[in-house]
């Protein structure tokens, strides 16, 4: 499931990078990292939904451990998917600009 999610994130980031390059915005580096990293932010947002609606946890200690560990895990996902999106965009940009014919 993780490999499939990484592939999907990479394809979506490449599509968004293409749209950005099509409107002649050449600053794709950080936007491709942020677009890929948004998956980690969505995971952290879902942890709130899970905590308040589906879990039976209560108390300050359980809450602090849960949200602290979820913040660390979500930050790891931000870094992983952001770098996967950035590397796939880098490959895509190098591929399309290597095939431009200059007359």
C-alpha positions, 0 to 999 in steps of 0.5 A: 500500500505504501509503494502504491501511495508513493506512485500515486503521489508522484504521478499527481505531483508530476501532473501539477508540475506540468500544469505549472510549467504550462502557465510558464511558472518555472518555480516548480521546486518548492511547489512540488515538494509541498504538493507531495507533502500535503499527504502527510498533513492530510494524515495528521488531519485524519488523526483528529477525526480518528481520535475524536470519533472512533477511538475510546481514548480520553485523558491528557496523557493519552491525548498528548502521546497520541498527537505527539506521535502522530505529529512525528509520523506525519512529519516523516510522511511529509518528508518522504512524500515531498521528496518523492514528489520533488524527485519525480518532478525533477525527472519529468522536467529533465526529461521534457527539457532534454527533448526540446528541439531548438531550431 
